Amino acid sequence: MRSLTTSQRVDVAIVVVTAILFSIAWPTLQVTHEVPAPIMPIVGALASWPFVLIRANPALGWALSAAAALVIPRVFDHVEGSGYEYPWQVVHIIVMMCLLAAVAVRSAIPVVIVAWLGTVALFYTDTPGEDGAGWVVGLTALVLFCLLIRWLVLARRQLARQEEENELERARRTILEERARIARDLHDVVAHHMSMVVVQAQSAPYRLGGVSGDVQAEFDAIGVSGRAALNEIRGMLGVLRSDGQLAEHAPQPGIDQVQELFETTRRAGIALSVTITGELSSVATTTGLVVYRILQEALANAARHAPGAPIAVTVSALNVVSIAVVNGPPPRSMRDAHQPGHPELSGGHGIIGMRERAHAIGGTFTAGPEESGGFSVRVELPGGAGDGGPALIGHDGSELTP
């Protein structure tokens, strides 16, 4: 019994009580009704066995018990001289009252009304003498009492549910407040300094004398990159400040911004060659966002870990979307001044992030050093048209924003 759950223990108790009631109804039937001996266990079962349904289906149990109560007094007579005048055994009366109470507590209100009217009619018409009116009052009081218990339990459950919803709302509000605080900190620290970088880059040619054309172009490239980063930071801050319900409406780059990304890279002085096969406009929105983010991270890694090295980008949008970003080894002069590191072993999370983005939509990702001394990133992603691309699904089943 210790290994049983509470629900299983209740079921066992119901079966035991039913067996006890049957063991009482069968032997005592010969005292109250004239029933042939072979039929006595059947009649005793009709009086007691419906009790086994008191938890599983009380309405069905009541219907069986009421049907038996309607038939038994019309088929079997009382034992003469016994002094027992009620049409049913005491066990049968107890079972009917218990089932009526269970119906009032658990069944739908129309079923409760039918069970109450049927039981009242049986007791009013078949009980001896003037007892019928008293049974009507008693049974009505029993049903009303059980209904009060039912409504009290429902009210407590609703109150508990409301308290749980309030707790969830408070937790959600706390999370939103924390996100707003993080957004404020990011704005005060990162956005402020990025704005200063953009302002300094744009004003440097006017503040400094003798700036050559190449240097001015470099300052312009810094300003463009700074403004792009500032715009993305502002977009992220907007998502952090929102309530999390409209995150899909936050501005996100896509396949249409890939060419702008390439131009920004070239303006930074990087020798970039690009080969595009297929129609990029046919790439699904979700896949396009992953393509942009992977290209952005791969180009940034190449510029950081192999400064001055040429970069070759190949993008194919056919049955699948293929990306290859391959950089050569940096020139010796820059390699001596800047020790290139393996991007996956340099303490950053760029390779991990690109791999997770690719795997999130069912793609493949490989990255590693080349025989020439450079480094390559190769990705294959499922293609698609329009907005029907694969969704990003997290471990808990919720949709993610790449």
C-alpha positions in Angstrom: 0.0 0.0 0.0 2.9 2.4 0.6 3.9 2.2 -3.1 0.4 3.2 -4.2 -0.5 6.8 -5.0 -3.4 8.6 -3.3 -5.7 8.0 -6.3 -4.9 4.3 -6.4 -5.5 4.0 -2.7 -9.0 5.6 -3.1 -9.8 3.2 -5.9 -8.7 0.3 -3.7 -10.9 1.6 -0.8 -13.9 1.9 -3.2 -13.5 -1.7 -4.3 -13.2 -2.9 -0.7 -16.3 -1.0 0.4 -18.2 -2.4 -2.6 -17.2 -5.9 -1.6 -18.3 -5.3 2.0 -21.6 -4.0 0.9 -22.1 -7.0 -1.4 -21.2 -9.4 1.4 -24.0 -7.7 3.5 -26.6 -7.4 0.8 -26.5 -11.0 -0.4 -27.0 -12.9 3.0 -29.6 -10.4 4.3 -31.7 -10.4 1.2 -33.6 -13.6 2.3 -34.7 -11.6 5.4 -36.3 -8.8 3.5 -37.4 -10.2 0.1 -38.7 -13.5 -1.3 -35.9 -14.2 -3.8 -35.0 -17.7 -5.1 -31.6 -18.8 -3.8 -29.8 -19.0 -7.2 -30.8 -15.4 -8.0 -29.9 -13.9 -4.6 -26.3 -13.0 -5.6 -27.5 -11.2 -8.7 -30.0 -9.1 -6.8 -27.5 -8.4 -4.1 -25.0 -7.3 -6.8 -27.6 -5.0 -8.3 -28.0 -3.4 -4.9 -24.3 -3.0 -4.1 -22.1 -3.1 -7.2 -23.1 0.3 -8.7 -21.1 1.7 -5.8 -17.9 0.8 -7.6 -18.6 3.6 -10.1 -18.9 6.3 -7.5 -15.5 7.8 -8.6 -15.1 6.7 -12.2 -18.7 7.5 -13.4 -21.1 8.4 -10.7 -23.9 9.3 -13.1 -23.8 5.8 -14.7 -23.6 4.2 -11.2 -26.7 6.1 -10.1 -28.6 5.1 -13.3 -27.9 1.4 -12.7 -28.8 1.7 -9.0 -32.0 3.6 -9.8 -33.0 1.1 -12.5 -32.5 -1.8 -10.0 -34.6 0.1 -7.4 -37.4 0.5 -9.9 -37.4 -3.2 -10.9 -36.7 -5.1 -7.6 -39.9 -4.1 -5.6 -42.1 -4.9 -8.6 -40.6 -8.4 -9.2 -39.9 -9.6 -5.7 -42.3 -9.4 -2.7 -41.5 -8.8 0.9 -41.0 -11.7 3.3 -44.2 -12.1 5.2 -44.0 -11.4 8.9 -40.5 -9.8 8.6 -41.8 -6.4 9.6 -39.6 -4.8 7.0 -41.8 -2.5 4.8 -39.3 -0.6 2.6 -39.1 -1.8 -1.0 -35.2 -1.9 -1.0 -32.5 -3.3 1.2 -30.7 -0.8 3.5 -27.6 -1.4 1.5 -29.4 -0.4 -1.7 -30.7 2.8 -0.1 -27.1 3.7 1.2 -25.7 3.1 -2.3 -28.3 5.2 -4.0 -27.8 8.1 -1.6 -24.0 7.9 -2.0 -24.2 7.9 -5.7 -26.7 10.8 -5.7 -24.2 12.8 -3.6 -21.4 12.0 -5.9 -23.5 13.1 -8.9 -24.3 16.4 -7.2 -20.6 17.0 -6.5 -19.0 15.9 -9.9 -21.6 15.8 -12.7 -23.0 18.5 -14.9 -26.0 20.5 -13.4 -28.6 19.0 -15.9 -27.5 15.5 -14.8 -27.7 16.5 -11.2 -31.3 17.7 -11.7 -32.3 14.4 -13.5 -30.7 12.3 -10.7 -32.4 14.4 -8.0 -35.8 14.2 -9.6 -35.5 10.5 -10.3 -34.4 9.6 -6.8 -37.1 11.8 -5.3 -39.8 10.2 -7.4 -38.7 6.7 -6.5 -38.7 7.4 -2.7 -41.9 9.4 -2.8 -43.9 6.7 -4.7 -42.4 3.5 -3.2 -41.6 4.3 0.5 -44.3 3.1 2.9 -46.9 5.3 4.7 -46.1 9.0 5.0 -42.3 8.6 4.7 -42.2 9.8 1.1 -42.5 13.5 1.9 -39.7 13.2 4.5 -37.4 11.4 2.0 -38.1 14.2 -0.5 -36.9 16.8 2.0 -33.9 14.8 3.1 -32.8 14.0 -0.4 -33.2 17.6 -1.5 -31.1 18.8 1.5 -28.4 16.2 0.6 -28.2 17.5 -3.0 -28.1 21.1 -1.9 -25.4 20.4 0.6 -23.3 18.6 -2.0 -23.8 21.4 -4.4 -22.5 23.9 -1.8 -19.4 21.7 -1.3 -18.9 21.6 -5.1 -19.2 25.4 -5.5 -16.8 25.9 -2.5 -14.2 23.6 -4.1 -14.6 25.3 -7.5 -14.2 28.7 -5.9 -11.0 27.7 -4.1 -9.6 26.2 -7.3 -10.4 29.4 -9.2 -8.8 31.5 -6.4 -5.7 29.3 -6.5 -5.6 29.6 -10.3 -5.9 33.4 -10.0 -3.1 33.5 -7.5 -0.9 31.5 -9.8 -1.6 33.8 -12.7 -0.8 36.8 -10.4 2.5 35.1 -9.5 3.3 34.6 -13.2 2.4 38.2 -13.9 4.6 39.5 -11.1 7.5 37.3 -12.4 6.9 38.6 -15.9 6.9 42.2 -14.7 10.2 41.5 -12.8 11.7 40.2 -15.9 10.6 43.2 -18.0 12.0 45.5 -15.4 15.3 43.7 -15.5 15.3 43.8 -19.2 14.6 47.5 -19.2 17.4 48.1 -16.7 19.8 46.1 -19.0 18.6 48.2 -21.9 19.3 51.4 -20.0 22.8 50.2 -19.1 23.6 49.2 -22.7 22.3 52.5 -23.9 24.3 54.5 -21.4 27.5 52.6 -22.0 27.7 51.0 -25.4 25.4 53.3 -27.5 27.0 56.4 -26.0 30.5 55.3 -26.8 29.5 54.1 -30.3 27.9 57.5 -30.9 31.2 59.2 -29.9 33.1 56.9 -32.3 30.9 57.9 -35.2 31.1 61.6 -34.3 34.9 61.5 -34.0 35.3 59.6 -37.3 33.0 62.0 -39.2 34.7 65.1 -37.7 38.3 63.9 -37.9 38.9 65.3 -41.4 37.8 68.7 -40.3 39.6 68.7 -37.0 42.9 67.4 -38.3 44.9 69.1 -40.9 46.5 67.5 -43.9 44.3 64.5 -44.0 44.9 62.5 -47.3 42.1 61.1 -49.4 42.9 57.5 -48.3 42.8 58.5 -44.6 39.5 60.3 -45.1 38.1 57.3 -46.8 39.2 55.2 -43.9 37.4 57.6 -41.5 34.3 57.4 -43.6 34.3 53.6 -43.5 34.7 53.8 -39.7 31.7 56.1 -39.5 29.6 53.9 -41.7 30.4 50.8 -39.7 29.8 52.6 -36.4 26.4 53.9 -37.6 25.4 50.3 -38.7 26.5 48.9 -35.3 24.6 51.7 -33.6 21.5 51.0 -35.5 21.6 47.3 -34.6 22.2 48.2 -31.0 19.2 50.4 -31.0 17.1 47.6 -32.5 18.3 45.2 -29.8 17.4 47.9 -27.1 14.0 48.2 -28.6 13.4 44.4 -28.2 14.7 44.5 -24.6 12.4 47.4 -23.8 9.3 45.7 -25.3 7.2 43.2 -23.4 8.5 40.3 -25.4 5.2 39.7 -27.3 6.2 41.5 -30.5 9.8 40.4 -30.8 9.2 39.2 -34.4 8.5 42.8 -35.4 11.9 44.0 -34.3 14.0 45.2 -37.2 16.3 42.4 -38.3 18.7 42.3 -41.2 18.1 39.8 -44.0 19.3 38.6 -47.4 18.6 42.0 -48.9 21.3 43.6 -46.7 24.1 41.2 -47.8 25.3 43.4 -50.5 25.5 46.3 -48.1 27.5 44.1 -45.8 30.0 43.4 -48.5 30.3 47.1 -49.4 31.0 48.0 -45.7 33.7 45.3 -45.6 35.4 46.7 -48.7 35.2 50.2 -47.4 37.1 49.0 -44.3 40.1 48.3 -46.7 39.6 44.5 -47.0 40.3 42.8 -50.3 37.0 41.0 -50.7 35.8 39.0 -53.7 32.2 37.8 -53.9 30.6 35.2 -56.1 26.8 34.8 -56.0 24.9 32.1 -57.8 21.1 31.9 -58.0 18.4 34.4 -56.9 19.0 35.6 -53.3 15.5 37.0 -53.3 14.0 33.5 -53.3 15.7 32.6 -50.0 13.2 32.4 -47.1 13.2 35.1 -44.5 14.4 33.0 -41.6 17.2 31.5 -43.7 18.1 35.0 -45.0 18.6 36.2 -41.5 20.9 33.3 -40.7 22.8 33.9 -43.9 23.4 37.5 -43.0 24.5 36.8 -39.4 26.9 34.0 -40.4 28.5 36.2 -43.2 28.7 39.1 -40.7 30.5 37.0 -38.1 32.7 35.2 -40.6 33.9 38.4 -42.2 34.5 40.0 -38.8 36.5 36.9 -37.7 38.6 37.0 -40.9 39.4 40.7 -40.5 40.2 40.2 -36.8 42.4 37.1 -37.0 43.9 37.5 -40.5 44.3 41.3 -41.0 45.2 42.3 -44.5 44.5 38.8 -46.0 42.2 38.6 -49.0 38.7 37.1 -48.4 36.7 35.1 -50.9 33.0 34.8 -50.4 30.8 32.4 -52.3 27.0 32.3 -51.9 24.8 29.9 -53.8 21.0 30.0 -53.6 19.8 27.0 -55.5 18.2 23.9 -54.0 20.1 24.7 -50.8 21.8 27.9 -49.7 25.5 27.4 -49.6 28.0 29.8 -48.0 31.8 29.7 -48.1 34.0 32.4 -46.6 37.7 31.6 -47.2 40.5 34.0 -46.2 44.2 33.6 -47.0 47.1 34.0 -44.6 47.8 37.6 -43.7 50.8 39.4 -45.2 54.1 38.8 -43.3 54.3 42.4 -42.1 50.9 42.3 -40.6 51.4 38.7 -39.3 54.4 39.9 -37.4 52.6 42.9 -35.9 49.4 40.9 -35.2 49.6 37.3 -34.1 46.7 35.6 -35.8 44.8 33.2 -33.7 42.4 30.4 -34.5 39.0 32.0 -34.0 37.6 28.9 -32.4 40.4 28.7 -29.9 40.8 32.4 -29.2 38.3 32.6 -26.4 35.4 34.0 -28.5 32.0 32.6 -29.3 31.8 33.4 -33.0 32.3 29.9 -34.3 29.9 28.5 -31.7 27.3 31.1 -32.6 27.5 30.4 -36.3 27.3 26.7 -35.8 24.2 27.1 -33.5 22.5 29.4 -36.0 23.0 26.9 -38.9 21.9 23.8 -36.9 18.8 25.7 -35.6 17.3 25.6 -39.1 18.5 22.1 -40.1 21.8 23.2 -41.8 25.4 22.0 -41.7 28.4 23.9 -40.6 32.1 23.3 -40.9 35.0 25.6 -40.1 38.8 25.1 -40.0 42.2 26.0 -41.2 43.1 25.7 -44.9 46.3 24.1 -46.3 47.3 27.5 -47.6 47.5 28.9 -44.1 44.1 30.6 -44.2 40.8 29.7 -42.6 37.4 28.7 -44.1 33.8 28.7 -43.0 31.4 26.6 -45.0 27.7 26.4 -44.4 24.7 24.7 -46.1 21.2 25.8 -45.2 17.8 24.6 -46.4 16.4 27.0 -49.0 12.9 28.2 -49.6 10.7 31.0 -51.0 8.8 33.7 -49.2 8.2 33.6 -45.5 7.6 29.9 -45.4 11.1 29.1 -44.2 11.9 26.9 -41.3 11.3 28.3 -37.9 13.9 28.4 -35.2 12.9 26.1 -32.3 14.5 26.1 -28.9 15.0 23.2 -26.5 11.7 24.0 -24.7 9.7 24.1 -28.0 9.3 27.9 -28.2 10.2 29.8 -31.4 13.5 31.7 -31.3 14.8 34.8 -33.0 18.2 34.1 -34.6 
